Amino acid sequence: MRKPMIAGNWKLHKTLEESSSLVAELIPAVADNQNVDIVVAPVYTALGKVAETINGSNIKLAAQNCYPEPQGAFTGEVSPPLLKDVGCQYVIIGHSERRQLFGESDEQVNSKAHALAEANLGIILCIGETLEERETDQMFDVLRRQIRLGLKKLSAEQMAGVVIAYEPVWAIGTGKTASDEQAQEAHAFIRALVTELYDEQTGNATRILYGGSVKPGNVDSLMSQPDVDGALVGGASLKSEDFARIVNFQPIA
Ligand code: PGA
């Protein structure tokens, strides 16, 4: 059985005060939910404050990015050991905004994955095709490349710390969610690929989240798909009520 994960990616939003009030509202709203791994990913500057506020609750902390070296002359960067030090349990890597706006390559994503595995931090690896890639039948090739290169030389043992987030770029922040069938199709493909690259047990155990305009109104049916193990939520994670409703999703029988 794969434990569902619902992760909120706050992107570049919220001051210290706003970040801690958001989680302070969230804590009671999700306190009874022991069935879901609940994760929030604030901006770097709010990590310490959010870590203090969620202390003792069932909410876990993630960062949105990292640099692959532990320390050194890398002005402006933040490393996995420091993210662990501030209280993170997970780090998001390979988000499409990082790939598109900051030119992050699969090779860079892979070195971050190794640095995180080394630091014993959980990895949320984002992959996903653009609209053009989908329309020109390159979707499966793109997903295959992002997985093969992103996870290159990670052992089956290290895969226990990896969560994959399938986020079709055309669905991010656009209000256009993938249909349940489109999500299931991509997730089944990703699981088969992980099984092929590793083994059946790793394929069955790896959690695959869907991301891209997940809202209270579509989470229940998405979470009812057999290979959808959770969600990576952007816009709707910025409101405690919406995010709590997503965390407390109700699968459709
Ligand atoms: P969205 O963002 O929910 O606002 O579409 C998802 C993401 O980028 O992780």
Residues whose N, C-alpha, C, O or C-beta is under 5 A from the ligand:
A	BS01	PGA	N9 A171 I172 G173 T174 G211 G212 S213 V214 L232 V233 G234 G235 A236
